[in-house]
Amino acid sequence: MNQGDTGSTEIEFLHRLAREIDVSRFFRIAAEGLADRLGADGAALMVREEQGRLRYRFFHGVPTLHKSLGGYSFHDSSGAAGAALGTRQPIFVADYAGSPYAMPEFVRAGLKASLCIPIIAQGEGLGVLAISWFHAPQRPPAETDLAFISIVSDFVAGALHRYRTEQRLLDLATHDPLTGAANRTLFFDQINHAMSLAIRRERLMGLITFDIDNFKIINDKLGHLMGDALLIEVKNRVRDLIRTGDTLSRLGGDEFALILEDVRCYTDVETVIRRIRQTLRIRWGSAALQITVGISLGYTVYPVDDSDDQSLLHHADTAMYEAKRGGGNKGLLFTRAMACAAADESDLIVEFGKALEQREMVLYFQPIVAIATGDMISAEALIRWRHPTRGLLAPPQFMAALEHRYNSLKLDAWVISEALKILARWQSKGIFKKLQINLSASSVDNHQFCETLERMLAASPSPIDPSYLGIELVEWSAIQDIESARTLIMGCRALGISVALDDFGTGYASLQHLRSLPVDSIKIDRTFIAGLGTDPADRVLVQSMVNAAEAFGIDTVAEGIETTEQKHILLAMGCAWGQGYLFARPMPEEDLWPDTPKSP
């Protein structure tokens, strides 16, 4: 379509553009027509991006050297293209290398002259259509050329606007609106693609699922805006450490899934898991309140795990929940044994709701003793489920049921009620020994806990000396929300009830919590006690805990003492109190006090 063409030819050209639906063919027709009319060598489309840059998206009829700039971007105020976009007017440069608009990369590509036409739609500058000469142009564009080019640019603007709208709609349909990660729809598209690729290339595909431990506490204590910001931070950090071909999806809530294509071995997947844990080892919040972020991960590998897409996701989730039940902040590989255990636990969750009503829950007691003499100073009440078909179950065997907030609060209320009955019975018989009970993380978060406990003490048919009741908080749950834990501790102490920090040493920066949480005692976690005779590092750690507790006037109880060697080491360290199989196993009440009748 040269300058001598008739108006009917121009109309036919515009009809061709109007009828073309395919975006790439539309731009090719437009570029060919304009380049032909002006006697130019080629054309290119530059699209404006949100970051204030222009990026090359389409080339036609340009030298190979110039095509090497495909995808190249520059600031949207630079060069002739930037000037055209800024002034909303076409800019023609007859001598590109000698012009003030010259950019070195285009001079090196051999660009001699250029006409840049801004693409405007609904008042927004969407991009620039650049007509390029790689030889000196025979003539500058005439007014009639510019008038026709203006019409074509309107067509291009409409097509580009439509294309961007379609892309946005597609993005909304396939991506999570909060984080920008792939959503479930795109996840299943990508996992099936990755599975096919693994078979075709005879490689592996890794699937990792992960979520944030105790994310509800973050939302409740820091607010949903901070919770949303954490989800975005998680997505950004993980995206920065994975390859371009891998897919990160947000499946819902705080759960993410990561598809690793073209994996050589299990070690590749484990390396990614280790990096995720490292990059997400953070504390989140404000200067006034910060919460430790923990991540639980599960993974499976296809086609070693030769399952369909839904089953692969379920398997990775099963491993993730197993990691969470094991204390969280770890990654586990799915095994068939986990699947059987998960099915078993699902049955227990259903049955747990009736267990309290049917009086299947009981308390066992393990003495806490003076290490030097073995004399009992108190007893810890431990939950047992006397299951009608499975026998006596300890909490780890029905932990999944306890993960539900309603169940854990209900069980805590039952334990307190039973403990008060037991204390009243003991004290009526002249037995004045302290009874320690454990509270779940849900009770730490329950702002009415101390008020409820006070009412229960006042309502007791028999008088109870509350100084013989002790509350144990797991350190990890307490430090998730220091302020709530402090409030609960102060409330208990106001009632005359002592508070111990259980599993001490396993939390983040444990020693600093002795200053933050006004507890009466700490219970050093059994994992440190087990290594006393063999691991010098554990010996140093336990000694530092004993010394720090003594400095703050806090009692120390060592958990899990099983050998005489451990006993003597602890005594030498200055640890006076202990608990473990060396002294006594958990036992029913009648064995603790043989002359005390069973609970009615």
KEDO-362157 format. One record per residue (C-alpha): x, z, y. Coordinates in pm, whole numbers, plus 50000, padded with zeros to 5 digits. Each point is the difference from the previous one (the first is absolute). Last residue first. Layout:
! residues N
XZY...
***
This chain:
! residues 600
483305906545885503745001250056501765014049698500555037249969503185016850136501785022049743502424972449896500954992950362501924967050006498854991549647496345005950088500444979050314501004968449814503684990350000502504978950192503465004349842502115031150048503485012250097502394972249895497044976250027500075002250378499535020350317502465017250229500585026150267503175015650138502084970150108503275014150131502274971849884501475021749726496485007149872499314962749995503154992749800499135027749750496474986549940501194964049968502475010949732497275019449818498054967849964496494987450080499395007550368497374974850114499315013150349502315021150219498145023050240501465007350343498685025150254500134991250369501785020350268501114968750187503685005149915499065008449642498144967249968503014980950132502375017349759497774993849696499534963550099503744995050058500765015649660497504976849832501574969450163503565009949912499075006249636498084967449986503124981650122502185017349740497844985549718500325014949653498975036749998497684998150298498464966449905496675013049871499605022550307499994970050234497274981949806498045032849975499114999450370501005030250205496925021350071500005011250362498645032650141498065015550286499294967850186500214994950377500334961749988502184983050264503175021149960500024999049620498974963750036503474990850128501405008249657497924973549825501224969150186497414977749826498465017549701501325007749650501865031750095497105023949953497614992549716497655026850144499965014550353498535034949966497255016050208498985036850018496425011550063499375027750253497074981750159502154991350303502594987349751497494975349865499124987050346503674996750096500694980049685496964977550050500944992450361503634993149904498874975949726497714981750243502874997150251502604988849743497904971449868501834981249726502345029949989497485021549813499284974249730503704996649909500585037550010497285007449747497995028850143499705032849808497515026750116500465036649911497395027049941501145036049962499945005750378496304991449984499085035349869496684992549836496805020650008497484992049726496924978250049502174974750189498104986250300502635010650255502774982849805497894968349964499225000150374503725003050086500844971449760497394977750164501395007650347503534993449873499054966149854498004987550296502684975950127500324983149660503224979250011501965026049806497015001449765500334962949925503725003949931499085021849703500275037849989501785020749735499175036349922502315030349988498685033549873501845031150119500065030549777498005031550060498475009049665497965031850055497094988649781497794992150302503024982050143500214976649703496284992249997499904993350374503114978249968498394980249717496774994450190501984989050308502084976049790496884984749845498484992450341503314986750129500424977549696496424987050029500464991350368503274982049922498244980349723497294988050238502584990850262502024980449741496934982149864498724989750343503464988150108500464977749694503595003149879498935028349768498354975849756503214979749976501975031949930498195005949670502975002949763502345011950277497565029250054500425015349650497524991849721498855023249718498244980449726499064963450008496475002449859498245028350190502585000950282501255034750091501394989050334502845022150121500765010550357502925023450070499805034350161503455013050100500725036249916501665027550200502815025949985500694998249627503095019149883502694977249854502715024450111502484979650206497744970150055497175020850145497054981049859497374974050075497574999949707498154968749886496205001849983497394977149848496744992650177497074982349837497984968350059497454990649732497215020350159497414972349946499404996850372503734998950065500564972349745497044978850108501764979950272503154999249789498354978149735499984968650217503575005450114501005007349639498654966449882501964982050271503065019949890499814985549651499704964650134503025006550222501965014649707499344968949791501084977550286503065021650064501034996549634499864962350046502785003250255500094992350373503345005250175500195029650238500945004750367500435033550178498685019150302497265017349805500025032649804499524986649648496344993250070501074975550270502344981849763497184997649744497774986550276502574972750069500364991849629496224995449970499974979050317502664976649854497894996849684496794993550194501724972850203501304983749682496535002949845498364981550288502604972049991499854994549624502335017349756503304992149826501985030350118503314984149905498484970350185499925016250257501615032650116498205032350091500325024250287498855033350137500905016250330499335033250173501145002850363500515032650191499835003550377500915034050142497615010950275500935006450362498125021150252500865008650361502634973050052497544974649868499284986349656501834985449704503035012149805501914972749818501314989349660498204966450016503194979050011501555019049709496934998949777499584962850065503684993849929499815018349666496904980249904501764967450089502955009549780497645009149715498484965350016503404982849983501085024049722497084988449786501584965749968500204965050149497045000750240498574966850125497155014650203499585036350107496375008450077499545031650208496815020450009498925025050266497645029649990499355020250319496334990750030499554965849843501974974049806502634994850267502104971349874503724991750010500874966449846503544989149907501174964850089501715010350325502005027649830499365037350046501715025850227498344992150333496524998249848500395035649869500785014050345497254980150173497305009249746500925036950007500015000250381496574983650007498655026149759501605027450212498314986450315496665001449820500575036549915501085007350357496774984150123498065018549730501025034050131503125021049946498495028049791497144983149818501604965649972503355014049886498255023949760498044970849855503264981549931500945027049750502614978149829500164965450155499344971149764501884976749771499414970549770502844979249863499644967449806503144982949872500044964349875502494989049738501804967149930499434971149761499684975850292496554987349901498815033549866501135019250308498564973450233496595002649834500045038050045501104996350363497134976050076497565023749831501425028950202499724979950321496324991349969499245035749891501795014050305498374974750233496575014149919501215036149992501444997950353503404986950109501725021950258499024996550367499955037950036496545006650147498154967149938501084997749633500634963649921498244972549804496664994450174501285010350342502954976249960497674972049899497895006550309503155000150213501204967949839496634983450061500125010650365503564987050031498964966549852496984997350229502155007450306502594974849881497344973349949498425006750340503375000350173500974967349826496794983550122500685013250351503564986849969498564965949914497984999650323503025010750206502104973249825497494974050119500345011550361503785002549965500224964749867497744986950276502235017250257503034982949848502525016949771503614992350101501494966849893502424985549747500875034649869503755006649941500515005649626499055029749787496635002150172497565028449925496345007350071499415038049996496545015149941500105036150126498215031749888496865021050010499825006750375496695017950041497354989550253497434992049733502494976549833503214987750161502744979149833502744993550254501564965049997503784996649985501544965450057503614997649890503134979550053503404996449836499785024049703503124996049785499755031449782502935014750193497954997350320497155017149818502175029749896501555002450347496695004150190499514976950298497265009850248502234997650306500444963149916503234981449920499615001249620496314990550023500314969950223496444986750044498305034349985496204998050022498055032750041496244999849941498115027250194498735034849906502755013450229501255026349750499394979149687501704969650152502955021350116500345015949657500054965849834502554987150250502365028149912499275037149960496895019850102498575001549647503155016149867501534980849709499094991749642501454977849728497624993949707501384964949955503194996950206501634980449717497464973150083502074991750309503044992049790497854978649769498904978250291496385001650127496974979849890497475028249976500625037650004497615029649960500195038050031502755006750256499695035550140499365010950358500475037050072498115027650181499765023149697496434988549939501114965049907499674967450193500054969049784502444971050052498864965849885502544971849972500154963150089502004969249916502064970650112498184992150325498584966450107497365017850207496964987049810501785002649664501045036250055496455008750103498404983349699502505013049745499715035650131496194999849997499794984649652502595024749863498255029550167496704990849835501684994049663501395035550008496655015050099497854982549741496594993850156500544965750158496824984850147500715009750362503574987549979498964966449862497304997550266502665006250266502024970849865496874978249993499385008850364503594991150090499654966849821496764993450186501765006450328502324971349931503595002149887502614987350241501615034350046500815002849629497905012949708
***
